[in-house]
Amino acid sequence: MSNRHLARTIAMQSLYEWDFHGKEEGALSRITEKNLVSLAPGLADQDFVRSLVLGVERNRTEIDATIQGYAPEWPLEQITVVDRNVLRIGIYELTLAAAIPPKVAINEAIELAKSFGGASSGKFINGVLGSIYKDMVAQAHPKVSADSHEPPKEHPNAP
């Protein structure tokens, strides 16, 4: 497992725990630090985990509104805690994290969904993030370069 994939896994697990326990104010940082020590001691890219978690936390209102806009048939609280937090990370990386290429954000989110979610999680995540990406291309979003206008193909290992 690559350093960045492990970092995303720790971020997702931290967000999951925080969300599951009611999104207590100030708890996310404590949970993340605990998980870094217990789940990934010696991880070289701990700052990447922190930046993902902080980015999702700071932009959660906007990210959750995006989820609701692209999955209107699924009220936010009815989406499984795993899928909801994989989407939060994926949307953050896809739309807000300047250093992460869009296709990497989508593929990594699908991998997290397949590893931790249910049987249809990969397809659900792929569908939501793929729709967001298509709209980003149509709107000439700054993260979408001129040479990457082809929507990402469904991940080869998606269920």
Backbone torsions as a table, in degrees:
resi	resn	phi	psi	omega
1	MET	NA	131.2	-179.0
2	SER	-70.0	159.7	178.1
3	ASN	-57.4	-44.9	-177.8
4	ARG	-68.2	-38.5	178.9
5	HIS	-65.6	-43.2	176.4
6	LEU	-61.5	-40.9	178.5
7	ALA	-61.1	-43.0	178.2
8	ARG	-64.9	-36.5	178.4
9	THR	-63.2	-44.8	178.8
10	ILE	-64.8	-41.1	177.6
11	ALA	-61.1	-45.9	-179.3
12	MET	-63.4	-43.8	-179.9
13	GLN	-64.1	-36.9	178.4
14	SER	-67.5	-45.5	178.0
15	LEU	-64.1	-39.0	177.7
16	TYR	-58.8	-51.1	-178.1
17	GLU	-60.7	-44.2	179.7
18	TRP	-62.2	-46.6	-179.4
19	ASP	-65.6	-45.0	-177.9
20	PHE	-59.8	-36.3	-177.6
21	HIS	-94.4	19.5	170.3
22	GLY	92.8	15.5	175.4
23	LYS	54.7	46.8	-179.5
24	GLU	-59.1	132.9	179.7
25	GLU	-57.1	127.4	177.0
26	GLY	82.2	-7.1	-175.8
27	ALA	-80.0	-26.1	-173.7
28	LEU	-62.2	-41.8	178.7
29	SER	-62.4	-44.9	178.9
30	ARG	-62.5	-43.8	179.3
31	ILE	-63.0	-43.9	-179.1
32	THR	-61.8	-46.4	-179.9
33	GLU	-63.0	-40.5	177.4
34	LYS	-61.9	-43.5	-179.3
35	ASN	-68.5	-34.9	176.6
36	LEU	-61.6	-40.6	-179.3
37	VAL	-72.5	-45.8	-173.1
38	SER	-84.4	-30.9	-174.7
39	LEU	-103.7	-22.4	-176.5
40	ALA	-146.1	56.3	178.9
41	PRO	-62.7	135.1	179.3
42	GLY	83.0	3.5	177.4
43	LEU	-58.1	124.6	-175.8
44	ALA	-69.7	-28.9	-173.5
45	ASP	-108.3	50.3	179.9
46	GLN	-63.5	-30.9	178.9
47	ASP	-65.0	-30.2	176.8
48	PHE	-65.5	-41.4	176.7
49	VAL	-59.4	-49.6	-178.9
50	ARG	-60.9	-40.8	-178.6
51	SER	-67.8	-37.2	176.5
52	LEU	-63.2	-50.3	-177.6
53	VAL	-62.6	-46.2	179.6
54	LEU	-64.9	-40.4	178.5
55	GLY	-62.2	-43.0	177.8
56	VAL	-66.3	-44.6	-178.4
57	GLU	-61.6	-45.9	-177.8
58	ARG	-67.8	-28.7	-174.9
59	ASN	-111.2	16.0	-172.4
60	ARG	-60.0	-39.5	-179.6
61	THR	-60.9	-47.6	179.0
62	GLU	-65.9	-42.7	180.0
63	ILE	-63.7	-45.6	179.5
64	ASP	-63.7	-36.4	176.4
65	ALA	-64.6	-37.2	176.9
66	THR	-64.2	-43.8	177.7
67	ILE	-58.3	-47.6	-178.9
68	GLN	-63.1	-34.7	179.2
69	GLY	-71.2	-33.1	-177.0
70	TYR	-98.5	-9.1	175.4
71	ALA	-136.5	59.3	-172.9
72	PRO	-64.2	-23.4	179.7
73	GLU	-78.4	-6.1	179.3
74	TRP	-120.5	96.1	174.2
75	PRO	-55.0	143.1	-173.7
76	LEU	-49.7	-44.4	-177.4
77	GLU	-73.3	-11.8	176.8
78	GLN	-92.6	-12.0	174.7
79	ILE	-76.3	136.6	-178.7
80	THR	-56.5	152.5	-177.7
81	VAL	-59.4	-39.1	178.4
82	VAL	-63.0	-54.6	-177.3
83	ASP	-60.7	-39.8	179.9
84	ARG	-60.4	-42.9	-177.2
85	ASN	-80.7	-28.8	171.0
86	VAL	-64.5	-43.1	176.6
87	LEU	-61.9	-40.6	179.5
88	ARG	-60.5	-46.1	178.2
89	ILE	-64.3	-47.2	-178.7
90	GLY	-60.1	-44.6	179.8
91	ILE	-67.3	-41.4	177.2
92	TYR	-58.9	-49.3	-178.4
93	GLU	-68.0	-38.5	-177.9
94	LEU	-68.2	-42.1	-170.9
95	THR	-106.5	-24.6	-171.6
96	LEU	-119.2	-30.1	-177.4
97	ALA	-83.1	102.3	-171.9
98	ALA	-59.2	-32.5	-173.9
99	ALA	-82.5	-7.7	-175.9
100	ILE	-100.5	118.6	176.3
101	PRO	-62.2	141.5	-177.1
102	PRO	-53.3	-43.6	-177.6
103	LYS	-67.1	-32.4	175.8
104	VAL	-66.0	-44.6	179.6
105	ALA	-58.4	-44.6	-178.8
106	ILE	-67.3	-49.4	-177.9
107	ASN	-63.1	-39.7	179.0
108	GLU	-66.6	-39.8	178.1
109	ALA	-63.7	-40.7	178.0
110	ILE	-62.7	-42.3	178.8
111	GLU	-62.0	-43.1	177.0
112	LEU	-61.4	-43.4	-179.9
113	ALA	-62.4	-42.2	179.3
114	LYS	-66.4	-35.6	-178.2
115	SER	-75.4	-36.7	-170.9
116	PHE	-118.0	-16.1	-176.2
117	GLY	-94.5	-167.3	-179.4
118	GLY	-86.5	-173.9	-175.1
119	ALA	-60.2	-33.9	-177.8
120	SER	-103.0	5.5	-176.4
121	SER	-59.8	-43.7	-179.0
122	GLY	-58.9	-44.2	179.7
123	LYS	-67.9	-39.3	179.1
124	PHE	-62.5	-49.4	-179.9
125	ILE	-61.9	-45.0	179.4
126	ASN	-60.1	-42.1	-179.3
127	GLY	-64.5	-46.4	-178.9
128	VAL	-66.1	-51.5	-177.4
129	LEU	-67.6	-35.0	177.0
130	GLY	-63.1	-40.1	177.7
131	SER	-65.6	-40.9	177.5
132	ILE	-62.5	-44.7	-179.4
133	TYR	-61.1	-44.2	179.0
134	LYS	-59.1	-41.7	177.9
135	ASP	-67.5	-35.4	176.8
136	MET	-62.3	-42.2	178.1
137	VAL	-63.3	-47.8	-178.4
138	ALA	-61.7	-32.4	-178.0
139	GLN	-95.6	7.0	-179.1
140	ALA	52.2	47.3	177.7
141	HIS	-57.2	140.1	-176.9
142	PRO	-56.8	-25.7	-179.8
143	LYS	-77.8	-13.0	-177.6
144	VAL	-98.9	112.8	-178.9
145	SER	-77.8	160.4	-177.4
146	ALA	-61.3	-27.8	-176.7
147	ASP	-93.5	4.9	-179.3
148	SER	-121.0	40.7	-176.8
149	HIS	-81.1	-1.0	175.0
150	GLU	-80.7	125.6	179.7
151	PRO	-60.8	148.2	179.4
152	PRO	-62.2	140.0	177.1
153	LYS	-74.8	155.8	176.4
154	GLU	-57.4	137.0	-179.1
155	HIS	-55.4	134.5	-175.0
156	PRO	-59.9	-23.7	-179.0
157	ASN	-103.8	10.9	178.7
158	ALA	-65.8	141.6	-178.1
159	PRO	-64.8	NA	NA
